[in-house]
Amino acid sequence: MTLTLSRPRERARTRRSYVTRRNIPYLLIMPALLGFLVFKAYPILAAMYISLTTGAGGARSFVGLDNYVRLVNDPLFWTSLWNTGLILVVQVPIMLLFALLLALGLNSPLVRLRGLWRLGVFMPSLTGLVAYGVMFSVILRKDAGLLNWLLGFFGVTPIDWLGSPFWARISIVIALTWHYTGYNAVIYLAGLQSIPKELYEAAMVDGAGAARRFWSITVPQLRPILALTVVLSTIGTLQLFDEPFVLTGGGPDNSTLTISLYLYQNGFRYFDFGYAAAIAYALTLIVAVFGIAQMRLQKK
């Protein structure tokens, strides 16, 4: 009888031995770790292998670094890189400047119904990317667009916003600025509200004006948040896809062709997955270099 009763107890102890105080943290993170390995790590490694191959479908052959050599010698890739960099240099400073001005205005005690204004500023960032892209494609039409109709009251001739290389880039900048300015303004507003009011009161007692308080108190206190928004906006612009895809399709004359859009065209229009994977890794390297460089500059 003693042996018969001890066996179930031993089995129960063996089963319970996997669930100990020491193992519980690992068991809790196991689902997230498995999800990362299956949906993140494996696609990253698979894309690395695909970038070293060529072919269609399952019939792929190993070509080494040929796709990367082709990338360096591809004029369209350099065109897409130039377009992306141009939009980045123009759009990000304009957007962040507008966001900072909006945040300063919304943080002012003179503004009434601040909650309603904050909601209105943040609403554009909640609009779906494709939805607002389609909306801007209607607004920016040359013949029946709302923007040209408004400019007509001031005697401005209709502008071919989406058919001219110069104005197509401007259209992308306008759409991006409209969509993301409110998002960054809310981040700045949270930073402004965390600055102790005693600093401003002490500066006013010392006779510091509004401009002096802004440069000596507001900007230094917001420096970490400014660095964060610059890095995030840079990374997002380098991965720009939705707006050029919906508004211009990369045209006219490849003037709005971005790196992500060029990647998409090679992968899902021409089914050249090896070359598309090489573009993806080149984009990853560019994003990493920009992010690290910006963080180090901000620390200095």
C-alpha positions as CSV (number, residue, x, y, z in Angstrom):
1,M,0.0,0.0,0.0
2,T,2.8,2.4,0.8
3,L,4.5,1.9,-2.6
4,T,1.2,2.3,-4.4
5,L,0.5,5.7,-2.7
6,S,3.9,7.1,-3.2
7,R,4.0,6.8,-6.9
8,P,1.3,9.3,-7.7
9,R,2.9,11.7,-5.2
10,E,6.2,11.3,-7.0
11,R,4.6,12.0,-10.3
12,A,2.8,15.1,-9.0
13,R,6.1,16.3,-7.6
14,T,7.8,15.8,-11.0
15,R,5.1,17.7,-12.8
16,R,5.1,20.5,-10.3
17,S,8.9,20.8,-10.4
18,Y,8.7,22.7,-13.7
19,V,6.6,25.4,-12.1
20,T,8.9,26.9,-9.5
21,R,9.5,30.5,-8.3
22,R,12.7,30.6,-10.3
23,N,11.0,29.4,-13.6
24,I,7.8,31.4,-13.4
25,P,9.4,34.6,-15.0
26,Y,10.7,32.5,-17.9
27,L,7.3,30.8,-18.4
28,L,5.6,34.2,-18.4
29,I,7.8,35.6,-21.1
30,M,7.8,32.4,-23.2
31,P,4.7,33.4,-25.3
32,A,6.3,36.7,-26.2
33,L,9.6,35.1,-26.9
34,L,8.1,32.5,-29.2
35,G,6.1,35.2,-31.0
36,F,9.3,37.2,-31.5
37,L,11.2,34.1,-32.8
38,V,8.4,33.1,-35.2
39,F,7.2,36.5,-36.5
40,K,10.4,38.6,-36.1
41,A,13.6,36.7,-35.9
42,Y,12.8,34.1,-38.5
43,P,11.6,36.6,-41.2
44,I,14.7,38.7,-40.6
45,L,17.0,35.7,-41.1
46,A,14.9,34.5,-44.0
47,A,15.2,37.9,-45.7
48,M,18.9,37.9,-45.2
49,Y,19.1,34.5,-47.0
50,I,16.8,35.7,-49.8
51,S,18.9,38.8,-50.4
52,L,21.8,36.4,-51.3
53,T,19.7,34.5,-53.8
54,T,17.9,35.1,-57.1
55,G,15.1,33.4,-59.0
56,A,11.3,33.1,-58.9
57,G,9.2,31.2,-56.5
58,G,10.9,28.2,-54.8
59,A,13.5,27.8,-57.5
60,R,16.2,30.1,-56.1
61,S,19.9,30.0,-56.6
62,F,22.6,31.4,-54.4
63,V,24.4,34.4,-55.9
64,G,26.2,35.8,-52.9
65,L,26.5,39.6,-52.8
66,D,25.4,40.1,-56.4
67,N,22.2,41.8,-55.4
68,Y,24.1,44.3,-53.3
69,V,26.5,45.0,-56.1
70,R,23.5,45.6,-58.4
71,L,22.1,47.9,-55.7
72,V,25.2,50.1,-55.7
73,N,25.1,50.4,-59.5
74,D,21.3,51.0,-59.7
75,P,20.5,54.6,-60.7
76,L,16.9,54.1,-59.6
77,F,18.0,53.2,-56.1
78,W,20.0,56.4,-55.8
79,T,17.1,58.4,-57.2
80,S,14.8,56.9,-54.5
81,L,17.5,57.6,-51.9
82,W,17.8,61.2,-53.1
83,N,14.0,61.7,-53.1
84,T,13.7,60.3,-49.6
85,G,16.5,62.5,-48.3
86,L,15.1,65.6,-49.9
87,I,11.6,65.0,-48.3
88,L,13.3,64.3,-45.0
89,V,15.4,67.5,-45.0
90,V,12.4,69.7,-46.0
91,Q,9.5,68.1,-44.2
92,V,10.8,67.1,-40.8
93,P,12.1,70.6,-39.7
94,I,8.9,72.2,-40.9
95,M,6.7,69.7,-39.2
96,L,8.5,69.8,-35.8
97,L,8.6,73.6,-35.9
98,F,4.8,73.8,-36.4
99,A,4.3,71.1,-33.7
100,L,6.4,73.1,-31.2
101,L,4.4,76.3,-32.0
102,L,1.1,74.5,-31.6
103,A,2.3,73.0,-28.3
104,L,3.3,76.4,-27.0
105,G,-0.1,77.8,-28.0
106,L,-2.1,74.9,-26.5
107,N,-0.1,75.2,-23.3
108,S,-0.9,78.9,-22.9
109,P,-3.4,79.7,-20.1
110,L,-4.9,82.4,-22.3
111,V,-6.4,79.7,-24.6
112,R,-10.0,78.7,-23.7
113,L,-11.4,75.2,-24.4
114,R,-7.8,73.8,-24.5
115,G,-9.1,70.2,-24.3
116,L,-11.2,70.7,-27.5
117,W,-8.3,72.3,-29.3
118,R,-5.9,69.5,-28.3
119,L,-8.4,66.9,-29.6
120,G,-8.7,68.8,-32.9
121,V,-4.9,69.0,-33.3
122,F,-4.5,65.3,-32.6
123,M,-7.3,64.1,-34.8
124,P,-5.4,64.1,-38.1
125,S,-2.9,61.5,-36.7
126,L,-5.8,59.1,-36.1
127,T,-6.8,59.1,-39.8
128,G,-5.8,56.0,-41.6
129,L,-2.8,56.4,-44.0
130,V,-4.6,55.2,-47.1
131,A,-7.8,57.2,-46.2
132,Y,-6.0,60.5,-45.8
133,G,-3.9,59.8,-48.9
134,V,-7.1,59.4,-51.0
135,M,-8.5,62.5,-49.4
136,F,-5.4,64.5,-50.4
137,S,-5.5,63.1,-53.9
138,V,-9.0,64.6,-54.2
139,I,-8.0,67.9,-52.6
140,L,-4.9,68.3,-54.8
141,R,-6.5,67.6,-58.2
142,K,-5.6,70.1,-60.8
143,D,-9.0,70.7,-62.4
144,A,-11.5,70.1,-59.6
145,G,-9.3,70.1,-56.5
146,L,-10.3,72.0,-53.4
147,L,-6.9,73.7,-53.0
148,N,-6.8,75.1,-56.5
149,W,-10.4,76.3,-56.1
150,L,-9.4,78.2,-52.9
151,L,-6.2,79.6,-54.6
152,G,-8.4,80.8,-57.5
153,F,-10.0,83.4,-55.3
154,F,-6.6,85.0,-55.0
155,G,-6.0,84.9,-58.8
156,V,-3.6,82.0,-58.7
157,T,-3.7,79.8,-61.8
158,P,-4.4,76.1,-61.2
159,I,-1.3,74.2,-60.1
160,D,-0.6,70.6,-61.2
161,W,0.1,69.4,-57.7
162,L,0.4,65.7,-58.6
163,G,1.6,66.0,-62.2
164,S,4.7,68.2,-61.8
165,P,7.9,66.8,-60.3
166,F,8.4,69.8,-58.1
167,W,4.8,70.2,-56.9
168,A,4.4,66.5,-56.4
169,R,7.2,66.6,-53.8
170,I,5.6,69.6,-52.2
171,S,2.3,67.7,-52.1
172,I,4.0,64.8,-50.2
173,V,5.4,67.3,-47.7
174,I,2.0,69.0,-47.2
175,A,0.3,65.6,-46.6
176,L,3.0,64.4,-44.2
177,T,2.9,67.7,-42.3
178,W,-0.9,67.7,-41.9
179,H,-0.9,64.1,-40.7
180,Y,2.0,64.1,-38.2
181,T,2.2,67.6,-36.8
182,G,-0.5,67.1,-34.2
183,Y,1.0,63.8,-33.0
184,N,4.4,65.6,-32.3
185,A,2.6,68.6,-30.8
186,V,0.9,66.4,-28.2
187,I,4.3,64.9,-27.3
188,Y,5.8,68.5,-26.9
189,L,2.7,69.5,-24.9
190,A,3.3,66.7,-22.4
191,G,6.9,67.9,-22.1
192,L,5.9,71.5,-21.6
193,Q,3.5,70.5,-18.8
194,S,6.2,68.6,-17.0
195,I,8.5,71.7,-16.7
196,P,8.3,73.2,-13.2
197,K,6.5,76.5,-13.1
198,E,8.9,77.7,-10.4
199,L,11.7,78.0,-13.1
200,Y,9.6,80.5,-15.1
201,E,8.6,82.4,-12.0
202,A,12.2,82.7,-10.8
203,A,13.3,83.8,-14.3
204,M,10.5,86.5,-14.4
205,V,11.7,87.7,-11.0
206,D,15.2,88.1,-12.4
207,G,13.7,90.1,-15.3
208,A,14.0,87.5,-18.1
209,G,11.7,88.2,-21.0
210,A,9.6,85.7,-22.9
211,A,12.3,85.0,-25.5
212,R,14.9,84.6,-22.8
213,R,12.7,82.2,-20.8
214,F,12.1,80.1,-24.0
215,W,15.7,79.7,-24.9
216,S,17.1,79.3,-21.4
217,I,14.3,77.2,-19.8
218,T,11.9,75.7,-22.4
219,V,14.4,74.5,-24.9
220,P,16.9,72.9,-22.5
221,Q,14.0,71.2,-20.6
222,L,12.6,69.8,-23.9
223,R,15.9,68.7,-25.3
224,P,15.3,64.9,-24.6
225,I,11.9,65.1,-26.2
226,L,13.2,67.1,-29.1
227,A,15.8,64.5,-29.7
228,L,13.2,61.7,-29.5
229,T,10.9,63.4,-32.1
230,V,13.7,64.1,-34.4
231,V,14.9,60.5,-34.4
232,L,11.4,59.1,-34.7
233,S,10.5,61.5,-37.5
234,T,13.7,60.7,-39.4
235,I,13.1,57.0,-39.1
236,G,9.5,57.3,-40.2
237,T,10.4,59.5,-43.2
238,L,13.2,57.1,-44.3
239,Q,10.5,54.4,-44.4
240,L,8.0,56.6,-46.3
241,F,5.7,54.5,-48.4
242,D,1.9,55.1,-48.1
243,E,1.7,58.7,-49.2
244,P,3.8,58.4,-52.4
245,F,2.0,55.1,-53.2
246,V,-1.5,56.5,-52.9
247,L,-0.9,60.1,-54.2
248,T,1.6,59.8,-57.0
249,G,2.7,56.1,-57.3
250,G,6.3,57.3,-57.3
251,G,5.8,59.7,-60.3
252,P,5.9,61.8,-62.2
253,D,9.2,60.8,-63.7
254,N,10.2,59.0,-60.4
255,S,10.3,62.3,-58.6
256,T,8.5,60.9,-55.5
257,L,9.9,57.4,-55.7
258,T,11.1,56.5,-52.2
259,I,13.2,53.6,-51.0
260,S,10.3,51.8,-49.5
261,L,8.2,52.3,-52.6
262,Y,11.1,51.0,-54.8
263,L,11.4,48.0,-52.5
264,Y,7.7,47.3,-52.9
265,Q,7.8,47.6,-56.7
266,N,10.7,45.1,-57.0
267,G,9.1,42.7,-54.6
268,F,5.4,42.7,-55.5
269,R,5.3,44.1,-59.0
270,Y,8.4,42.5,-60.5
271,F,8.6,39.6,-58.0
272,D,12.3,40.1,-57.7
273,F,12.4,39.1,-54.0
274,G,16.1,38.7,-53.8
275,Y,16.8,42.3,-54.9
276,A,13.9,43.6,-52.8
277,A,15.4,41.9,-49.7
278,A,18.7,43.6,-50.5
279,I,17.0,47.0,-50.6
280,A,15.3,46.2,-47.3
281,Y,18.7,45.5,-45.6
282,A,20.2,48.6,-47.2
283,L,17.3,50.7,-45.8
284,T,17.8,49.1,-42.4
285,L,21.5,50.1,-42.5
286,I,20.6,53.6,-43.5
287,V,18.0,54.0,-40.7
288,A,20.5,52.6,-38.1
289,V,23.2,55.0,-39.2
290,F,20.9,58.0,-39.0
291,G,19.5,57.0,-35.7
292,I,22.9,56.4,-34.0
293,A,24.4,59.6,-35.5
294,Q,21.4,61.7,-34.3
295,M,21.5,60.2,-30.8
296,R,25.2,60.9,-30.5
297,L,24.9,64.4,-31.8
298,Q,22.1,65.1,-29.3
299,K,24.2,63.8,-26.4
300,K,27.1,66.2,-27.4
